[in-house]
């Protein structure tokens, strides 16, 4: 059964952006003013005919009125409401859906306030230890919060930045990238021709910066330890700095970040976004993904990109009117920390803490180089094809640890026919891993991998009975 679309806030925002009154919008769409009023107050869903009328009249992509943003926001509210601070308030799922529907801006403000409150509580709890250790209170906290703010910025725009993506695509076409030209050579030649920037490959010195751009000397030095795909990426970042600074700054300003540090982090992330979009231009990469049915190794081989670049780019293919398969993407270290994450699906990651132990990204470290396939089910019943692959970077000298990460990439099982890794899977009979966002909000009572009880449930302990998990959940 197809989910009804309640998007009153989106219709109201569109109307206010156009400077129209409800009656004027109703006239343009050939419906009654009372019907528009009911839609904006979420008393009635958007019908297919109204969605089509909005799309044709105002050139708006109707997929932007879908339920994915609402699901994502409700999931974040639910995780936050699991904090014991709110235990006595009985914040139900319907309450959260109502807030997300009627006032998404207020919901985001609530999430932001909770993050600030949590950080303050952590800071106060560790204050004595910090003073004893001679550490300046608040120093580490100030570094962490901006990263979370930028992460949420990309999270809520579906990790797709239209202006930069199209600018990168146009530049790629002019350089014949993915049309026969080797990306690194093409970008290097462009930098020399247009900006008189010389690209040099430095020695393989493990202590030297991976890249260094000198704007006065017009010289970009890339470390000799970098593989070809990363060299091309670093050159593309320099191209973004030189040619698209105004577009980057406009996008940074739209984020309304609370600190200069957050703005700087976002600026760097946007330059990296342009670089990824230049090396793997949107429409050609989307066509390749469809033709190869998302075979990651073949896509990396044909484009010359790294596995991480391919996976990350797949998670950004959400252009209105030309969307790819909606993927989630995550980069996880050996300790279970999610260092990079995005979900264009209903699949949710923990905002705080580690990832679900039943997720196959953890197992990937044991079989590095193999792509693991898992059918996973979240507590809301949604099922996903979960791919996981571990990669490592060797140590560059004696005494230096090797770096290892696992990448998680997945989509809902309804897209199985588009994914080569689903071939041979009997989706009706295949084992299903019971996944969750994190133990502290997971409702599952029968998980043997549970690390600690959920915050919003009481537990019972029977000293005469011992199971794998030493408690039962009410």
C-alpha positions as CSV (number, residue, x, y, z in Angstrom):
1,X,0.0,0.0,0.0
2,X,1.5,3.3,-1.1
3,X,2.2,5.8,1.8
4,X,0.0,8.9,1.8
5,X,1.9,12.1,1.3
6,X,1.3,14.7,4.0
7,X,3.5,17.6,3.1
8,X,1.7,20.7,4.3
9,X,4.8,22.5,5.4
10,X,6.4,22.0,1.9
11,X,3.3,23.4,0.2
12,X,3.2,26.3,2.6
13,X,6.9,27.0,2.1
14,X,6.5,26.9,-1.7
15,X,3.5,29.3,-1.5
16,X,5.4,31.8,0.8
17,X,8.5,31.6,-1.5
18,X,6.3,32.5,-4.5
19,X,4.6,35.3,-2.5
20,X,1.1,33.9,-3.0
21,X,-1.9,33.8,-0.7
22,X,-3.8,30.5,-0.3
23,X,-6.6,31.7,-2.6
24,X,-4.1,32.6,-5.3
25,X,-2.3,29.3,-5.1
26,X,-5.7,27.5,-5.2
27,X,-6.6,29.5,-8.4
28,X,-3.3,28.5,-10.1
29,X,-3.8,24.9,-9.2
30,X,-7.6,24.9,-10.1
31,X,-8.7,23.7,-6.6
32,X,-10.6,25.4,-3.8
33,X,-9.0,27.6,-1.2
34,X,-10.4,25.4,1.6
35,X,-8.6,22.4,0.0
36,X,-5.3,24.3,0.1
37,X,-5.9,25.2,3.7
38,X,-6.6,21.6,4.6
39,X,-3.4,20.4,2.8
40,X,-1.2,23.0,4.5
41,X,-2.6,22.0,7.9
42,X,-2.0,18.3,7.0
43,X,-5.7,17.5,7.3
44,X,-5.7,16.0,3.8
45,X,-2.9,14.3,1.9
46,X,-1.5,15.5,-1.4
47,X,-3.2,13.7,-4.3
48,X,-1.4,12.6,-7.4
49,X,-3.3,15.2,-9.5
50,X,-2.3,18.1,-7.2
51,X,1.3,16.9,-7.2
52,X,1.3,16.9,-11.0
53,X,-0.3,20.3,-11.1
54,X,2.3,21.7,-8.7
55,X,5.1,20.2,-10.8
56,X,3.7,21.6,-14.1
57,X,2.7,25.0,-12.8
58,X,5.8,25.8,-10.8
59,X,8.5,23.5,-12.4
60,X,9.0,21.7,-9.0
61,X,10.3,18.2,-8.7
62,X,7.4,16.3,-7.0
63,X,9.8,13.8,-5.4
64,X,10.8,16.6,-3.0
65,X,7.3,16.3,-1.5
66,X,7.9,12.7,-0.5
67,X,8.0,11.2,3.0
68,X,11.8,10.5,3.2
69,X,12.7,13.8,4.9
70,X,9.8,13.4,7.3
71,X,10.9,9.8,8.2
72,X,14.5,11.0,8.7
73,X,13.4,13.8,11.0
74,X,11.0,11.6,13.0
75,X,13.8,9.0,13.5
76,X,16.1,11.7,14.8
77,X,13.3,13.0,17.1
78,X,12.7,9.5,18.4
79,X,16.3,8.9,19.2
80,X,16.5,12.2,21.1
81,X,13.3,11.5,23.0
82,X,14.8,8.3,24.3
83,X,17.0,10.5,26.6
84,X,16.0,9.8,30.2
85,X,15.5,13.6,30.5
86,X,12.2,13.1,28.7
87,X,11.1,9.9,30.3
88,X,8.2,11.3,32.2
89,X,6.8,13.3,29.3
90,X,5.4,10.4,27.3
91,X,6.5,11.7,23.9
92,X,4.8,9.3,21.6
93,X,5.5,8.5,17.9
94,X,2.4,10.3,16.8
95,X,3.4,13.4,18.7
96,X,6.8,13.4,16.9
97,X,5.2,12.9,13.5
98,X,2.9,15.8,14.2
99,X,5.7,18.1,15.1
100,X,7.8,17.0,12.1
101,X,4.8,17.5,9.8
102,X,3.5,20.8,11.1
103,X,6.7,22.6,12.2
104,X,9.9,21.0,10.9
105,X,11.9,24.1,11.7
106,X,10.9,23.7,15.4
107,X,11.8,20.0,15.3
108,X,15.3,20.9,14.0
109,X,15.6,23.6,16.7
110,X,14.7,21.0,19.3
111,X,17.4,18.6,18.0
112,X,20.0,21.3,18.0
113,X,19.1,22.3,21.6
114,X,19.4,18.7,22.8
115,X,22.8,18.3,21.2
116,X,24.0,21.5,23.0
117,X,22.5,20.2,26.3
118,X,24.2,16.8,25.9
119,X,27.5,18.4,25.2
120,X,27.2,20.7,28.2
121,X,26.4,17.8,30.4
122,X,29.4,15.8,29.2
123,X,31.6,18.8,29.7
124,X,30.4,19.3,33.2
125,X,30.8,15.7,34.0
126,X,34.4,15.6,32.9
127,X,35.4,19.0,34.2
128,X,37.2,17.7,37.3
129,X,39.3,15.3,35.2
130,X,40.1,18.0,32.6
131,X,41.3,20.4,35.3
132,X,43.4,17.6,36.9
133,X,45.0,16.7,33.6
134,X,45.7,20.4,32.8
135,X,43.4,20.5,29.8
136,X,41.5,23.7,28.9
137,X,37.8,23.1,29.6
138,X,35.7,23.1,26.4
139,X,38.6,22.8,24.0
140,X,37.6,19.4,22.6
141,X,33.9,20.1,22.8
142,X,34.3,23.2,20.5
143,X,35.9,21.0,17.9
144,X,33.2,18.4,17.9
145,X,30.0,20.4,17.7
146,X,30.8,22.1,14.4
147,X,31.4,18.7,12.8
148,X,28.0,17.5,13.9
149,X,26.4,20.7,12.6
150,X,27.9,20.3,9.2
151,X,27.0,16.6,9.2
152,X,23.4,17.5,9.8
153,X,23.5,20.1,7.1
154,X,24.3,17.5,4.5
155,X,22.0,15.0,6.1
156,X,19.0,17.2,5.5
157,X,19.7,18.2,2.0
158,X,20.0,14.5,0.9
159,X,23.8,15.0,0.4
160,X,23.0,16.6,-3.0
161,X,24.2,20.2,-3.8
162,X,22.6,21.1,-7.1
163,X,24.6,24.2,-8.1
164,X,28.0,22.6,-7.4
165,X,27.0,19.3,-9.0
166,X,25.9,20.9,-12.2
167,X,29.0,23.1,-12.4
168,X,31.1,20.0,-11.9
169,X,29.2,18.2,-14.6
170,X,29.7,21.0,-17.1
171,X,33.4,21.2,-16.3
172,X,33.8,17.4,-16.7
173,X,32.1,17.6,-20.1
174,X,34.6,20.3,-21.2
175,X,37.5,18.2,-20.0
176,X,36.1,14.9,-21.5
177,X,36.1,13.2,-18.2
178,X,34.4,9.8,-18.4
179,X,34.6,10.3,-22.2
180,X,38.0,8.9,-22.7
181,X,40.2,11.4,-20.9
182,X,42.2,10.3,-17.8
183,X,40.9,12.6,-15.0
184,X,44.2,13.4,-13.4
185,X,45.9,14.4,-16.7
186,X,42.9,16.4,-17.9
187,X,42.6,18.4,-14.6
188,X,46.3,19.0,-14.4
189,X,46.4,20.4,-18.0
190,X,43.3,22.6,-17.3
191,X,44.9,24.0,-14.1
192,X,48.1,24.9,-16.1
193,X,46.2,26.3,-19.1
194,X,43.6,28.4,-17.3
195,X,45.3,29.3,-14.0
196,X,49.0,28.8,-14.7
197,X,49.1,26.3,-11.8
198,X,51.8,23.7,-12.1
199,X,51.1,20.3,-10.5
200,X,54.1,18.4,-9.1
201,X,54.4,15.0,-7.6
202,X,56.6,15.2,-4.5
203,X,58.7,12.4,-2.9
204,X,57.0,9.5,-1.1
205,X,57.6,11.1,2.3
206,X,55.2,9.7,5.0
207,X,55.7,12.8,7.1
208,X,54.9,15.4,4.4
209,X,51.4,16.8,3.7
210,X,49.4,14.8,1.2
211,X,48.9,18.0,-0.8
212,X,50.0,21.6,-0.5
213,X,48.8,24.4,-2.7
214,X,50.9,27.6,-2.8
215,X,48.7,30.4,-4.3
216,X,51.6,32.8,-4.8
217,X,53.9,30.4,-6.6
218,X,50.9,28.8,-8.3
219,X,52.2,25.4,-7.4
220,X,50.3,22.3,-6.2
221,X,52.5,19.6,-4.7
222,X,51.0,16.2,-4.3
223,X,52.6,13.5,-2.1
224,X,54.2,10.6,-3.9
225,X,52.4,8.2,-1.6
226,X,49.0,9.1,-3.1
227,X,47.3,6.7,-5.6
228,X,46.2,8.1,-9.0
229,X,42.6,8.4,-8.0
230,X,43.4,10.5,-4.9
231,X,45.8,12.7,-6.9
232,X,43.0,13.5,-9.3
233,X,40.7,14.3,-6.4
234,X,43.2,16.7,-4.8
235,X,43.6,18.5,-8.1
236,X,39.8,18.8,-8.5
237,X,39.6,20.3,-5.0
238,X,42.1,23.0,-6.1
239,X,40.0,23.6,-9.2
240,X,37.0,24.2,-6.9
241,X,38.9,26.7,-4.8
242,X,40.0,28.7,-7.9
243,X,36.8,28.6,-10.0
244,X,33.8,28.2,-7.7
245,X,34.6,30.1,-4.6
246,X,31.5,32.3,-4.9
247,X,29.2,29.3,-5.3
248,X,30.7,27.5,-2.4
249,X,30.4,30.6,-0.2
250,X,26.7,31.0,-1.2
251,X,26.1,27.4,-0.1
252,X,28.0,27.9,3.1
253,X,25.9,31.0,3.9
254,X,22.7,29.0,3.3
255,X,23.7,26.7,6.2
256,X,23.5,29.6,8.8
257,X,26.2,27.9,10.8
258,X,26.7,29.0,14.4
259,X,30.5,29.2,14.3
260,X,33.3,30.1,12.0
261,X,34.8,26.6,12.5
262,X,31.6,25.0,11.2
263,X,31.6,27.3,8.2
264,X,35.2,26.3,7.4
265,X,34.4,22.6,7.7
266,X,31.5,23.0,5.4
267,X,33.6,25.0,2.9
268,X,36.1,22.1,2.8
269,X,33.3,19.5,2.5
270,X,31.7,21.4,-0.5
271,X,35.1,21.7,-2.2
272,X,35.4,17.9,-1.8
273,X,31.8,17.5,-3.1
274,X,32.8,19.4,-6.3
275,X,35.8,17.2,-6.7
276,X,33.8,14.0,-6.4
277,X,31.2,15.3,-8.9
278,X,33.9,16.4,-11.3
279,X,35.7,13.0,-11.4
280,X,32.3,11.2,-11.6
281,X,30.0,13.5,-13.5
282,X,26.3,13.0,-12.6
283,X,24.5,11.7,-15.7
284,X,27.4,9.7,-17.1
285,X,28.0,8.1,-13.7
286,X,24.3,7.4,-13.3
287,X,24.1,5.7,-16.7
288,X,27.2,3.6,-15.8
289,X,25.7,2.6,-12.5
290,X,22.5,1.5,-14.2
291,X,24.3,-0.3,-17.0
292,X,26.6,-2.2,-14.6
293,X,23.8,-2.7,-12.0
294,X,26.0,-1.0,-9.4
295,X,28.9,-3.5,-9.6
296,X,31.3,-1.5,-7.4
297,X,34.5,-3.1,-8.6
298,X,33.6,-2.7,-12.3
299,X,32.5,0.9,-11.8
300,X,35.8,1.7,-10.0
301,X,37.7,-0.1,-12.8
302,X,36.0,1.8,-15.6
303,X,36.2,5.3,-14.0
304,X,39.6,4.9,-12.4
305,X,38.1,6.1,-9.1
306,X,38.6,4.5,-5.7
307,X,36.0,2.3,-4.1
308,X,35.2,5.0,-1.5
309,X,34.8,7.6,-4.3
310,X,32.3,5.3,-6.1
311,X,30.3,4.4,-3.0
312,X,30.1,8.0,-1.8
313,X,29.1,9.3,-5.2
314,X,26.3,6.7,-5.4
315,X,24.9,8.2,-2.2
316,X,24.6,11.6,-3.8
317,X,22.6,10.7,-6.9
318,X,19.5,12.5,-5.8
319,X,19.1,15.2,-8.4
320,X,15.4,16.2,-8.8
321,X,14.0,14.6,-12.0
322,X,17.0,12.2,-12.4
323,X,17.4,10.3,-9.2
324,X,19.4,7.2,-8.9
325,X,18.8,4.3,-6.5
326,X,18.5,5.8,-3.0
327,X,21.5,4.4,-1.0
328,X,22.7,4.8,2.5
329,X,26.5,5.1,2.8
330,X,28.7,4.8,5.8
331,X,32.4,4.6,6.6
332,X,33.2,2.8,9.8
333,X,36.5,2.3,11.6
334,X,37.6,-0.8,13.6
335,X,36.2,0.7,16.8
336,X,32.8,1.0,15.3
337,X,32.9,4.8,15.0
338,X,30.9,6.0,12.0
339,X,33.3,8.6,10.5
340,X,31.2,9.3,7.4
341,X,27.5,8.7,6.9
342,X,24.5,9.6,4.8
343,X,21.2,8.0,4.1
344,X,18.9,8.8,1.2
345,X,16.7,6.0,2.5
346,X,14.8,5.4,5.7
347,X,17.8,3.6,7.0
348,X,19.0,5.5,10.0
349,X,22.4,5.7,11.8
350,X,22.9,6.5,15.4
351,X,23.5,10.2,15.9
352,X,25.5,9.4,19.1
353,X,27.5,6.2,19.9
354,X,28.4,3.2,17.8
355,X,26.7,1.2,15.1
356,X,24.4,-1.9,15.5
357,X,26.6,-5.0,16.2
358,X,24.4,-7.1,13.8
359,X,25.3,-4.9,10.8
360,X,27.7,-6.6,8.4
361,X,30.2,-3.7,8.3
362,X,31.8,-5.1,11.4
363,X,32.2,-8.6,9.9
364,X,33.8,-7.0,6.8
365,X,37.1,-6.4,8.7
366,X,37.5,-10.2,9.0
367,X,37.3,-10.8,5.3
368,X,39.0,-7.7,3.8
369,X,38.7,-7.4,0.0
370,X,35.4,-9.3,-0.2
371,X,32.0,-7.6,-0.6
372,X,29.6,-9.0,1.9
373,X,25.8,-9.1,1.2
374,X,23.2,-9.1,4.0
375,X,19.5,-8.7,4.1
376,X,18.8,-6.5,7.1
377,X,15.5,-5.4,8.6
378,X,15.1,-2.3,10.7
379,X,12.6,-2.1,13.6
380,X,10.1,-0.3,11.4
381,X,9.9,-3.4,9.1
382,X,11.8,-1.9,6.2
383,X,14.3,-4.3,4.6
384,X,17.6,-3.5,3.0
385,X,20.2,-5.1,0.8
386,X,23.3,-4.3,2.9
387,X,26.7,-4.3,1.2
388,X,29.9,-4.1,3.2
389,X,33.6,-4.0,2.2
390,X,36.7,-3.5,4.2
391,X,39.8,-1.7,2.8
392,X,43.1,-0.8,4.3
393,X,46.0,1.6,3.6
394,X,49.4,0.0,4.4
395,X,51.8,1.6,6.9
396,X,54.2,4.0,5.1
397,X,57.0,3.4,7.5
398,X,58.0,1.2,10.5
399,X,56.0,2.0,13.6
400,X,53.1,3.6,11.8
401,X,49.8,1.7,12.1
402,X,47.9,0.7,9.0
403,X,44.5,2.4,8.5
404,X,41.5,0.2,8.0
405,X,37.9,1.1,7.3
406,X,34.8,-0.7,6.2
407,X,32.3,0.9,3.8
408,X,28.6,0.2,4.2
409,X,26.3,0.7,1.2
410,X,22.7,-0.3,0.9
411,X,19.2,0.2,-0.5
412,X,15.7,-1.1,0.2
413,X,15.0,-4.6,-1.2
414,X,12.5,-3.1,-3.6
415,X,15.5,-2.1,-5.7
416,X,17.0,-5.6,-5.7
417,X,16.6,-5.9,-9.5
418,X,18.9,-2.9,-9.9
419,X,21.7,-4.4,-7.8
420,X,24.0,-7.2,-9.1
421,X,24.8,-8.3,-5.6
422,X,21.1,-9.4,-5.1
423,X,21.3,-11.9,-8.0
424,X,20.8,-15.4,-6.6
425,X,19.3,-14.1,-3.3
426,X,15.9,-15.5,-2.5
427,X,14.5,-12.4,-0.8
428,X,11.6,-14.4,0.6
429,X,13.8,-17.2,2.1
430,X,17.2,-15.5,2.8
431,X,18.2,-15.1,6.5
432,X,17.3,-11.6,7.7
433,X,19.5,-9.8,10.2
434,X,17.5,-7.8,12.8
435,X,19.2,-4.4,12.8
436,X,18.6,-1.3,14.9
437,X,19.8,2.3,15.1
438,X,21.6,1.8,18.4
439,X,21.0,-0.3,21.5
440,X,19.8,2.6,23.6
441,X,16.7,3.1,21.4
442,X,16.3,-0.3,19.9
443,X,13.0,-2.0,20.9
444,X,14.0,-5.5,20.1
445,X,13.6,-7.8,23.1
446,X,15.4,-10.9,21.7
447,X,18.8,-9.6,20.5
448,X,21.7,-11.6,21.7
449,X,24.1,-8.8,20.6
450,X,22.6,-6.1,22.8
451,X,25.3,-4.2,24.6
452,X,23.0,-2.4,27.1
453,X,19.2,-1.9,27.6
454,X,17.1,0.7,25.9
455,X,16.8,4.0,27.7
456,X,13.0,4.2,27.3
457,X,12.2,0.7,28.7
458,X,12.4,-0.8,32.2
459,X,14.3,-4.0,32.6
460,X,13.9,-7.1,34.8
461,X,16.7,-9.1,36.4
462,X,16.2,-12.6,37.6
463,X,19.1,-13.7,39.7
464,X,18.1,-17.4,39.3
465,X,18.1,-17.3,35.5
466,X,21.1,-16.3,33.3
467,X,20.9,-15.9,29.5
468,X,23.3,-14.3,27.0
469,X,21.9,-10.9,27.9
470,X,21.5,-10.7,31.7
471,X,18.2,-9.0,31.8
472,X,14.8,-8.9,30.1
473,X,13.1,-5.9,28.7
474,X,9.6,-4.9,29.8
